[in-house]
Amino acid sequence: MHGLYLIWWVQEKHVTAASVALILAAGDLALTALEVPTGWLADRFGHRASLMLGSLLQVAGMLICWLGAGIAGLLAASLVVAAGDAFRSGADQALLYRSSVVLDREGDFQRIEARTRGIQQTALVVLVLAGGAIVRLWGFAAGWIVETVLSTIGLAVAYTMAEPPSDHRPRSSRDDGSPETRSSSSIGSERTWPLLALIVPVSILGGATGAAAFYVQTADNADPTGMTAFVAIVTLAEAAGAALAIRAACSGRLQAVIATAGLFALAATLVVPTLLVPAIVGLSLVVAFAEPVRAAALQRVASDDMRARAASIASASDKACATVALVLTGRMPRRRS
């Protein structure tokens, strides 16, 4: 149902498009606001428990999306789904990293994270197409049933996970020798600036790339066929970027270099507009490459009582940059693509 939410609410539930846009924006703001508090709760009470609660809220959100009525129903669904996403965000990376440490496979964290992201992007394309086929053949009710079942499976998977013990090894034993690790080796719950130095560059590049894609999709003569192909190519580029990150080095400096080069590439399209679409595809690959590299770097420098929060701060930063970039792009005059 990922590609059919808007049609469901506007055409089937008779909520105006303007109201849908405002409510979805409220959900995005709620998710950004909840990222850090839910990350703290995950670090405090357990990452597995946070994943389970987030999955439970996801199931409830799908049911409200399906059965809720009017603006109140849509608002409730949007807020519940945002809360579910917030509880899962950060807790998944923290649980994976801690499990890797316990199994003496810490070096495999980035490989697993990158591979998982690539699979997610590929699966998203398949699920979007499958959702459209299910609704076309059997109606929206069948689509929501499948969506709810998939969310319930996610809850069951979270339940089968185990909470690993805390990593009490000295920080020095996990130092990879890089300047970023040494300078951040004493990071605790009271120090977030070293984390932000790792987080913000990729957030800015990701927000700018997403806004550029939005600009292309809202061009005056954009057609459904061309935009479908554009979105599919961008999604596949993201999957390829995640695959490339499987064996990349974890370096905070790499994040800043990638972001700076990417922003310069986007700026160059202002001079040569024909390069905009190729730049978006290329930078989508770059951002997808940088995100798992960043995730591994964050987990390496974060203490055990801040793992979920570190990942949640990254997610909140990504969403904030994307929101600001979209608002600014929405005010730009449109051109013919």
N, C-alpha and C positions, 0 to 999 in steps of 0.2 A: 504493500500500500504506500510505499515511500513516495512514489510519483503521483499518487491519486488523492492525497489529503485535501488539496485545494478544491478539486472537483467535488469531492464528497461534501465538504462543508458549504460550498457556495451553491451547488446545483441540487444536492439531496437534502441538506439541512437548512437551506435558504438563509444563510448568513451572508451579509453583504461582503464584497471583496475588501472594502475599506476596513470593516470590522475585523475580518480575518487577519489582515496585515497588521493592525494594531495589536491584536491579541498574540499573534506569533512574535511580534517584537517584545511584548511583555514577557513572554516565555523565555526569549533569549536573554533579556535583562535579568530575569529571575535565575536562570542557569549561571550567568556570570557572577551574580551576587552570592549564590550558594556554593560555588566551587570550593573556596577556601574553608568555610565552616564545615562542610561535609568532609573535606580532606582531613581536617583536625579530628573530627569524630572517628574517621576510619583509622587514623593513627592511634587514637585513644582507646577505641573499643574493638578493633580488629578489622583487617581488610576483607576477610571472608564475609564477616557479618555485614559490612558495608555493601559488598557486591550483592548479597542476598536481598538486603533491603531495597537497593536500587532496582534489582530485577523484579521484586514484588510490586514496587511502584510502577514499573514499566507495564506489567500486566494490568494493573488497575487503570493506568492511563489509556491503554488500548481499549479497554472496555468502556471507559467514559467517552473516548473518541467515537466509538461505535454507537453507544446508547444514549449519550448526552444530547440535549436539545438546546437550540438557541445559543445566544452569546454566552450565557452562564455556563452551559455545558462545554463549549469550546474553551472558555477561559480556564475552567477547572481541569480539563484534559491537558491543556498546554502547561499549566503549572505543575501538575502531577508528573507529566513526562519530564519536565525540566528537573524536578527534584530527583527522579529516578536516574537521569543522566548524571546529575551532580554526585550522587552517592557512588556510582560506578566509576566515574572519572577519577583517576589517580589511584584508587584502590586496586585496580587491575594491574597497573605497572608495579606498584609497591609489592603486591602479592607475588607477582612473577619474579621480581628481582630477589626478594627474600627467599623464595623457593629455590632459585638458582644458586644462591649462596649456600643454603643448607645442603644441597646436592653436590656442592663443590663444582658448580658449573657457572660461576659468575660470568665468565667470559662469553657464555652463550646467550646472555640476556639480550644484547643488541641484535644478534642474529634472529632470535625467536621473535622479538618485537617487530623487526623489519619485515620478516616473512609473514607475520600475522597481519600487519597493515596491508601488505600486498594482496593477501588472500581476501581481506575485508573489502578492498576496493573492487576486486574482480567479482566477488560474490554480490556486491551491491548492484552491479550492472545486471547480473543474472536475476536477482530478486525483483528488481524494478520491472524487467520484462515479464517475469513470471506473474507478478502481481497484476499487471495489465491484462494478461491472458486469462487469469482466474476470474477477474471482475467481468471481462467481456463474455466469458462462457457461462458463469454461474451467478453473477451479480455481486454487489458490494458486500452483502452479508457473508458470502463465502470468503471474500478477501479479508474481512475483519476477523473471521474465525481462524483463518490460517495465521494472521498476524498475532493474534492472542496466543495461539498454540506455540508459535515460535518463541514468544516472550516467556511462556511458561517453561519451555525447554531450557531457556537461558537461566531461569531460576533454579531448575533442577541441576544444571551443570554447576552453578555457584554453590549449591548445597553439597555436592560431592567433593568440593575442594577442601584442603586441609590448611589450617593456619600454621605456618612454620614458626619455630622459636625465633626470638630476637637475635640479631647478629651482634655478638659481644666482642668480636675480634677488634684489636687495636686498629685505629684508622690507618696507621702506617702500613699495615699489612695489605690494605686495599689501595694504596697509593700507586697510581700507574706512572708516576714520574713526570707527568706533565705540569707546566706552570699553573694551569687552572686547578688541578687537583691539589697541588701544594698550597696554593693561596686560599683554597676553600676547605682545607682539611679539617678545620675545627667547626664547620657549620653545624649549628644546632637550631632548635626551634626559634631562637631569638635573633637569628641572622638570616635575612632573606636577600640582601643586596647581592652577594655572590651568585645566588640562584638567578636573580633577575638578569645578571650579565650574560648568563647562558640562555635565558628564555627569550628576552625581548627581540633580538635581531631576527630570529626566525618568525616570530609573531608579526613583526612589521612587514617582512617580505611576504608571508602568507596572506595577510590582509590586503596588501597591494595587489597581489596576483589574483585573489578572489574578486576584488573590485574591478580589475581590468576585464576579467571574464564576464562579470555582470554588465559592464559597459558594452562589450561585444554582443551579448545576448539581447540587449535592449536597443540595438541600433534600429534606425527607422525602417530599414527594409529587411530585418531579420526574418527568416522563414523557418517553419517548424522542422523541415527536413535537414536544412543546413545546421540548425542549432542542435538537433539531436546528434548529428555526426560530430559536431564540435564538442559537446558534452561527453560523448563516448570516447573521443580521442583524448580529452583531458583526463578522464578517469583512468584510461589505460596508461597514460603517461605517469600518473600518480602511482599506479601499481608497479610500473617499471622503476620508478625512483625508489620505492620502498625495497624492491629487490636488490638494487644497487647498494643500499645501505647495509646489507647483511654483513659485509666484512670491512666497512669503513672504520677509520680510526675515530675514537671519541676525543674531540678537542673543542674546547670552548672557542678558541680562536677561529676554528673552521666555521663556526656559526656566523661570526661577524664578517668574515671574508665572503662567505656565500651570500649573506644578506646584502652587503654593500654592492657586490657585483650584480646581483639580481635587480636592485633598485636602479642602478645605472643602465641596465638593459631595458627596463621599462621606460626610463626617461628618454632613451634613444628613440623609442617608438613615437615620441611626440614630434621628432624631426622626420622620421620615416614611418608613417602610419601603416604602411603595408606589412611592416614587421610585427605588428601587434599580436596577431593570432599565433604565429610561430613562437613569439616570445612568451606568450601565455602558456602554450603547451610545454615549452622548455622549462619555464620557471615552475610549473606545476610538478614536473619531474624533480626539480631541484628541491622544492619545499618538502615533497614526500620523502626525498632522500635525507634531508636535514632533520626531520622530526624524530625518527628513531635514534639518530645519532645524538640528538639533544636529550632524548629520554634516557639513554644509557649514561650520558655525562651527568645528568641530574641525579640519578640513582647512585652513581659512584661518589658524589660529593655530599649527598644528604645523609643525615644521621637517621637511625631507625625510627626516631620519634617524629620524623618529618617527611617520610618518603611519599605518602599519599598527598600531603600538602604541597610538596615540591611539584608533583605532576599536576595537581589541581591548579596551582598558580600558573603553570605553563598553559593549561587549557583556558583559564580565565583571561590570560594575556592574549591568547590567540583570538578569543571571541571579542574582546574589547577592541583590538586592532581591526578586526574584520568589520565590526559594526561602524566604527569611525570612518573607515575607508569606504564602506558602502554608502553612508550618508553623504560624504563628500562627492562620491561619484554620481549619486542620484541627482545632484544639483548641476552636474556638467551638461552642457548642450549636447544633444545626440547628433550623430552623423550617420551617413549611409555606410553599412559595413562592406 
